[in-house]
Amino acid sequence: MRRRLVISYLLLMVLVLLALETPLAATLATRETDRVRADRLADATRFASLAGPALRGGGSGPLDGELAAYDALYGIGAAVVDRERRTVVASSGWKPDEGAGPALDTALSGQQFSGPESVWPWDSGPVVTAVPINDGGEVLGAVVTTSPADGVRRSVTVWWLLLAGIGLLAVLACVSTAFGLAGWVLRPVTELDAVTHEIAEGRRAARVRPRLGPPELRRLATSFNHMADAVSDVMDRQRAFVAHASHQLRNPLTALRLRVEELGPSLTDPDGRAEHRLALEETDRLATVLDALLTLARAEREENQRVTVDATATAASRVAAWLPLARHREVALRLDATDAPVYAWTVPTAIDQALDALIDNAVKFSGAGGEVTVTVRADGGGTVLTVGDTGPGMTASQLDQATERFWRAPDAQNVDGVGLGLTIAAVLVDASDGRLTMRQGEPRGLVAELWFPAPAPGPPEVVAPPEVAGPPEAVGPPEAVGPVWR
């Protein structure tokens, strides 16, 4: 935009200079030409006053010497011509073929002639003047001079170069002023653009300095800051509400579960015991939903601190944690990675929680006899973790909806889960500037791929992976079940 503004200012300046300097240049050329023409007419008039005796046949008198001295001193050819166009007296520099014909015709008709009107730098002809010689009202002949126009052309050229220099200085001053003015006008716009990108990248504390640029843009910057403050406050209130609501709901939920558990020994009717078991399962399901909401609220916070994580060690820790559940469900869970560490630059626990969600899904849907493979490798300037299974997979339309909150596949409505696991994983991966992609496996199953950027060069300060703990269904009570997806 700055370039466009400068070009528009420059174009306007050039047009103004052309409008001013073009007529001025023409006026200067005409003025220099008129000065020379006036001098030549005065000289020719003087010679005409001396030409009377020569035309009456009484000899040239002093005219011959005057013309010779004039030619020798100024290099201007002059001649006296009678009414029959015969040359009576002429200097050595006289050349009758240099445009003297029209001038002689005008002079013999009784009028003075001087031309051209203006001498331009590219012209090559002389300045021609012709004055009639009168005697008692009768035209006896004419005095014609041909003056080289080199001096006039040089003067005009010098004036034009001076005008061009002044115009160039004006253009340079205009460009310098235009850059300064454009920078002053666009500085708040540039800062507004930069701050908008910072806020889009998660740095919600970024603000525009409101004291830059013209008043209109200062008001825009102030309004933008107010809007950013309002949006940030609304987002904080929303996340605080989710976190507080989830936390507050756990207290009555825990009390409800304890009371339902106390009712268990007093139930003797088989139907009552079944209803009691279903009530406990529903409280566990509600606890899982609340835990997932708390995790999602924490994952969406603006403070996205980055740490260096050994992806190989973290993947090994999570595979070891889920291995008992995989054996219980008769699913082969294995890790495909080298012994060398592969580092990733992520927000804390991003790899842990994302792998938990993906492995939980893969083990859950692979079924007895299925296989789940977790691979870790360095690729594309970052770290890639892949979780592949041999389950039924997803259709293309289901893959497009998989990251939506509380979404579950139609054929998985009766499977444990609340539909927030993949949402949490996607938020954590996005906060780490990573990518989460899913595709159909070959020949069947689902392949989920996580990509995280590599840390900056230098000795990494690695955050140790969490201690290995078994999955909820293998080592703890039902209410400890972590978030799942699908």
C-alpha positions in Angstrom: 0.0 0.0 0.0 2.9 2.4 0.8 4.2 1.9 -2.8 0.9 2.7 -4.3 0.5 5.9 -2.2 4.0 7.0 -3.1 3.4 6.3 -6.8 0.1 8.3 -6.7 1.9 11.2 -5.0 4.7 11.0 -7.5 2.3 10.9 -10.5 0.5 14.0 -9.2 3.8 15.8 -8.7 5.0 15.0 -12.2 1.7 16.2 -13.7 2.0 19.5 -11.7 5.6 19.9 -12.9 4.6 19.3 -16.5 1.8 21.7 -16.2 4.0 24.4 -14.8 7.4 23.8 -16.5 6.2 23.1 -20.1 4.7 26.6 -20.7 7.7 28.1 -18.8 10.1 26.3 -21.0 8.3 27.5 -24.1 8.3 31.0 -22.7 12.0 30.9 -22.0 12.7 29.7 -25.6 10.5 32.5 -27.1 12.1 35.1 -24.8 15.7 34.2 -25.9 14.6 34.1 -29.5 12.8 37.5 -29.3 16.0 39.0 -27.8 18.1 37.9 -30.7 15.5 38.8 -33.2 15.2 42.4 -31.8 19.0 42.8 -32.0 19.0 41.6 -35.6 16.2 43.8 -36.6 17.9 46.8 -35.1 21.1 46.0 -37.0 19.2 45.4 -40.3 17.3 48.7 -39.9 20.6 50.5 -39.4 22.0 48.9 -42.6 18.8 49.9 -44.5 19.4 53.5 -43.6 22.9 53.2 -45.2 21.7 51.3 -48.3 20.1 54.2 -50.1 23.2 55.3 -52.1 24.0 51.7 -53.1 20.6 51.2 -54.6 20.6 54.6 -56.4 23.8 53.6 -58.3 26.0 55.9 -56.4 28.3 53.1 -55.1 28.2 51.1 -51.9 29.8 53.8 -49.8 30.4 52.8 -46.2 27.9 50.0 -46.5 30.4 47.5 -47.9 32.8 48.0 -45.0 30.0 47.9 -42.4 28.7 44.6 -43.7 32.2 43.1 -43.8 33.0 44.3 -40.3 29.7 43.0 -39.0 30.3 39.6 -40.5 33.8 39.4 -39.2 32.8 40.5 -35.7 29.6 38.5 -35.2 29.7 35.9 -37.9 26.4 37.1 -39.3 25.9 37.2 -43.0 24.1 40.3 -44.5 23.2 41.5 -47.9 21.5 44.4 -49.7 19.1 43.3 -52.4 17.3 45.5 -54.9 13.6 45.1 -55.9 14.6 42.7 -58.7 16.2 40.5 -56.1 19.7 41.2 -57.3 22.4 41.3 -54.7 23.9 44.7 -54.5 26.2 44.4 -51.5 26.9 41.3 -49.5 29.3 40.1 -46.7 31.5 37.1 -47.2 29.3 35.0 -44.8 26.1 35.7 -46.7 24.4 32.5 -47.9 21.2 33.3 -49.8 19.9 29.7 -49.7 19.4 29.6 -45.9 15.7 30.5 -45.7 16.1 34.0 -47.1 13.5 33.6 -49.8 10.3 34.0 -47.7 12.0 36.8 -45.6 12.9 38.7 -48.8 9.4 38.4 -50.2 8.0 39.9 -47.0 10.5 42.7 -46.9 10.0 43.7 -50.6 6.3 43.9 -49.8 7.1 46.7 -47.4 7.0 44.7 -44.1 9.7 43.6 -41.7 10.4 39.9 -41.2 12.1 38.1 -38.4 11.9 34.3 -37.8 11.5 31.8 -36.5 9.2 32.7 -33.6 11.1 30.4 -31.2 14.4 28.6 -31.5 14.2 25.0 -30.0 17.2 23.0 -29.0 16.6 20.5 -31.8 16.3 23.2 -34.5 19.3 23.7 -36.9 18.2 26.7 -39.0 19.5 30.3 -38.6 17.6 33.4 -37.4 16.6 35.3 -40.5 15.7 39.0 -40.5 14.7 41.2 -43.5 14.0 45.0 -43.5 12.7 47.0 -46.5 14.6 50.0 -47.8 12.2 52.8 -48.4 12.7 56.1 -50.3 9.7 58.4 -50.2 7.3 55.6 -49.6 8.8 53.5 -52.4 10.5 50.2 -51.6 13.9 50.1 -53.3 15.1 46.8 -51.9 15.7 45.0 -48.7 18.5 44.2 -46.1 18.6 40.5 -45.2 20.6 39.0 -42.4 21.1 35.3 -41.5 22.3 34.8 -38.0 23.5 31.3 -36.6 21.1 30.2 -33.8 23.7 28.2 -31.9 23.9 30.7 -29.1 20.2 30.8 -28.7 19.9 27.0 -28.7 22.6 26.8 -26.0 20.8 29.4 -23.9 17.5 27.6 -24.3 19.2 24.3 -23.5 20.7 25.7 -20.3 17.4 27.0 -19.2 15.7 23.8 -19.9 18.3 21.8 -18.0 17.9 24.1 -15.1 14.2 23.5 -15.2 14.7 19.8 -15.4 17.1 19.9 -12.4 14.6 21.9 -10.4 11.9 19.4 -11.4 14.1 16.5 -10.4 14.8 18.0 -7.0 11.1 18.6 -6.6 10.4 15.0 -7.5 13.0 13.7 -5.0 11.6 16.0 -2.4 8.1 14.7 -3.2 9.3 11.1 -3.0 11.0 11.6 0.3 8.0 13.5 1.7 5.6 10.9 0.3 7.5 8.0 1.9 7.4 9.9 5.2 3.7 10.8 4.9 2.8 7.3 3.7 4.7 5.8 6.6 3.0 8.1 9.1 -0.4 7.3 7.6 0.1 3.5 7.3 2.2 2.9 10.5 -1.0 2.2 12.6 -2.4 0.1 9.8 0.8 -2.0 9.6 0.8 -2.4 13.4 -2.9 -3.2 13.3 -2.2 -6.0 10.8 0.7 -7.3 12.9 -1.3 -7.3 16.1 -4.2 -9.0 14.3 -1.9 -11.8 13.3 -0.5 -12.1 16.8 -4.0 -12.4 18.3 -4.9 -15.0 15.6 -1.9 -17.0 16.7 -3.0 -17.0 20.3 -1.2 -14.0 21.8 -4.4 -12.3 23.0 -2.5 -9.7 25.1 -1.2 -8.0 22.0 -2.6 -4.5 21.4 -2.1 -1.6 19.0 -0.5 1.7 20.2 -3.2 4.3 19.8 -1.0 7.3 19.5 0.2 6.7 15.9 -1.0 8.2 12.6 -3.8 10.6 11.8 -6.8 11.0 14.1 -9.0 8.7 12.2 -6.6 5.8 12.5 -5.9 6.6 16.1 -9.6 6.3 16.8 -9.5 3.0 14.8 -6.6 1.7 16.9 -8.5 2.6 20.1 -11.7 0.9 19.0 -9.7 -2.2 18.0 -8.1 -2.4 21.4 -11.5 -2.0 23.1 -12.9 -4.8 20.8 -9.9 -7.1 21.5 -10.3 -6.5 25.3 -14.0 -7.3 25.0 -13.4 -10.4 23.0 -10.6 -11.6 25.3 -12.8 -10.9 28.4 -15.7 -12.9 26.8 -13.4 -15.8 26.0 -12.0 -15.8 29.5 -15.4 -15.7 31.0 -16.5 -18.6 28.8 -13.6 -20.8 29.7 -13.9 -19.8 33.4 -17.5 -20.8 33.2 -16.8 -24.2 31.7 -14.1 -24.8 34.2 -16.1 -23.6 37.2 -19.2 -25.4 36.1 -17.4 -28.6 35.6 -15.6 -28.3 38.9 -18.8 -27.4 40.8 -20.8 -30.2 39.3 -18.3 -32.8 40.5 -19.2 -32.1 44.2 -22.9 -33.0 44.0 -22.0 -35.7 41.6 -19.6 -37.3 44.1 -22.2 -37.0 46.9 -24.8 -38.6 44.6 -22.5 -41.5 43.8 -21.7 -42.1 47.5 -25.4 -42.1 48.3 -26.2 -44.5 45.4 -23.4 -46.8 46.6 -24.8 -46.8 50.2 -28.1 -48.0 48.7 -26.5 -51.1 47.2 -26.5 -53.4 50.3 -30.1 -52.7 51.0 -31.3 -53.7 47.6 -32.4 -57.4 47.5 -34.7 -57.3 44.4 -32.8 -58.3 41.2 -34.4 -55.5 39.3 -33.4 -53.0 42.0 -29.8 -54.2 41.8 -29.8 -53.7 38.0 -31.2 -50.2 38.3 -28.6 -49.5 41.0 -25.8 -50.7 38.7 -27.2 -48.5 35.8 -27.3 -45.5 38.1 -23.7 -45.9 39.1 -22.7 -46.2 35.4 -24.5 -43.0 34.6 -22.7 -41.2 37.3 -19.4 -42.5 36.0 -20.4 -41.3 32.5 -21.2 -37.8 33.8 -17.9 -37.7 35.7 -16.1 -38.6 32.4 -17.9 -35.7 30.6 -16.9 -33.3 33.4 -13.3 -34.4 33.3 -13.2 -33.9 29.5 -14.7 -30.4 29.8 -12.1 -29.5 32.4 -9.3 -30.8 30.1 -10.7 -28.9 27.1 -10.9 -25.7 29.1 -7.3 -26.0 30.2 -6.2 -26.9 26.7 -7.8 -23.7 25.2 -6.1 -21.3 27.6 -4.1 -18.5 26.0 -0.9 -19.2 27.9 0.6 -21.7 25.5 4.0 -22.3 27.0 6.3 -24.5 24.8 8.6 -27.2 26.1 11.0 -29.7 24.4 9.6 -33.2 24.7 11.3 -36.5 23.8 8.5 -38.0 21.6 10.1 -41.5 21.6 10.2 -41.7 25.4 6.6 -40.2 25.7 5.2 -42.7 23.2 7.0 -45.6 25.0 5.4 -44.4 28.3 1.9 -44.2 26.8 2.2 -47.6 25.0 3.3 -49.2 28.3 0.4 -47.6 30.1 -2.2 -48.9 27.7 -0.6 -52.3 27.2 -2.6 -54.0 30.1 -5.9 -52.9 28.7 -4.9 -53.9 25.2 -4.0 -57.4 26.5 -7.3 -57.5 28.3 -9.1 -56.8 25.1 -6.9 -59.2 23.1 -5.4 -56.4 21.0 -1.7 -56.4 20.0 -0.3 -53.0 20.9 3.3 -52.3 19.9 5.7 -49.4 19.5 7.7 -48.9 16.3 10.5 -46.4 17.1 14.3 -46.3 17.3 16.2 -46.0 20.6 17.5 -42.6 19.7 15.4 -39.7 21.1 13.2 -37.6 18.7 12.5 -34.2 20.1 9.3 -32.1 19.6 8.5 -28.5 20.5 5.0 -28.6 22.1 2.8 -27.3 24.8 3.0 -29.4 28.0 1.2 -32.8 27.9 0.2 -32.3 24.2 1.8 -35.5 23.0 0.6 -37.4 26.1 -3.0 -36.5 25.9 -3.2 -36.8 22.1 -1.7 -40.3 22.2 -4.0 -41.3 25.1 -7.0 -40.3 23.0 -5.7 -42.0 19.8 -4.6 -45.2 21.5 -7.8 -45.5 23.5 -9.8 -45.2 20.3 -7.6 -47.6 18.4 -7.7 -50.3 21.2 -11.4 -49.8 21.7 -12.4 -50.3 18.1 -9.8 -52.8 16.8 -11.6 -55.6 18.6 -10.2 -59.0 19.7 -7.3 -60.1 17.5 -6.7 -56.5 16.2 -3.4 -54.7 16.0 -2.5 -51.2 17.0 0.9 -49.7 16.0 2.4 -46.5 17.3 5.3 -45.2 15.3 7.7 -42.3 16.0 10.0 -40.7 13.4 11.6 -37.4 12.5 10.3 -36.0 9.3 9.6 -32.7 7.5 11.5 -30.5 9.9 9.5 -31.9 12.9 8.4 -35.1 14.6 5.7 -37.4 13.4 3.8 -39.8 15.6 1.3 -42.2 13.9 -1.3 -44.4 15.5 -2.7 -47.1 13.2 -5.3 -49.7 13.9 -7.1 -52.6 12.2 -10.6 -51.5 13.2 -13.5 -50.6 10.9 -12.1 -47.1 10.3 -14.2 -44.1 9.2 -15.8 -42.8 6.1 -14.7 -39.6 4.4 -17.6 -37.7 5.7 -17.0 -39.0 9.2 -13.4 -38.0 9.1 -14.5 -34.4 8.3 -16.7 -34.3 11.4 -14.4 -36.2 13.8 -13.0 -33.1 15.5 -16.4 -31.6 16.3 -17.3 -31.5 20.0 -19.5 -34.3 21.3 -19.7 -35.9 17.8 -19.7 -39.7 17.6 -20.0 -42.0 14.7 -23.5 -43.5 14.2 -22.2 -47.0 14.6 -20.4 -46.1 17.9 -23.3 -44.6 19.9 -23.4 -47.6 22.3 -19.6 -47.5 22.9 -18.2 -45.8 25.9 -17.1 -42.2 25.2 -18.3 -38.6 25.1 -16.9 -37.4 21.9 -14.4 -34.9 23.3 -11.1 -36.8 23.2 -10.2 -35.9 19.6 -11.4 -32.3 20.2 -8.9 -32.0 23.1 -6.1 -33.6 21.0 -6.8 -31.2 18.1 -6.7 -28.1 20.4 -3.4 -29.2 22.0 -1.9 -30.0 18.6 -3.0 -26.7 17.2 -1.7 -24.8 20.2 1.7 -26.5 19.5 1.6 -25.3 15.8 1.3 -28.9 14.8 -1.1 -30.9 12.6 -3.5 -33.7 13.3 -4.6 -35.7 10.2 -6.5 -38.9 9.8 -7.0 -41.2 6.8 -8.2 -44.6 5.9 -5.8 -47.5 6.6 -4.8 -50.1 4.1 -6.5 -52.5 3.7 -8.7 -51.4 6.6 -8.6 -49.5 9.8 -7.7 -45.9 10.6 -4.4 -44.1 10.6 -4.1 -40.9 12.8 -0.9 -38.8 12.3 0.4 -36.2 14.7 3.1 -33.7 13.5 4.9 -31.4 15.9 7.6 -28.8 15.0 11.2 -29.6 16.0 12.8 -27.4 18.7 15.4 -24.8 17.9 19.0 -25.9 17.4 21.0 -26.2 20.5 21.1 -28.5 23.6 17.4 -29.2 24.4 16.0 -28.9 27.9 13.8 -32.0 27.8 10.7 -32.3 29.9 10.6 -35.9 31.2 7.6 -38.0 30.2 5.0 -38.7 32.9 5.3 -41.8 35.0 3.8 -44.9 33.4 0.3 -45.5 34.6 -2.2 -48.0 33.3 -5.3 -46.9 31.5 -8.3 -46.3 33.6 -10.2 -49.5 32.8 -7.2 -51.6 33.8 -5.9 -50.0 37.0 -8.7 -47.8 38.5 -12.4 -47.5 39.2 -14.7 -46.5 36.3 -15.0 -42.8 37.3 -11.3 -42.4 36.4 -11.8 -43.1 32.8 -10.0 -40.4 30.6 -11.5 -38.6 27.6 -12.1 -40.7 24.6 -13.2 -39.9 21.0 -15.1 -41.5 18.2 
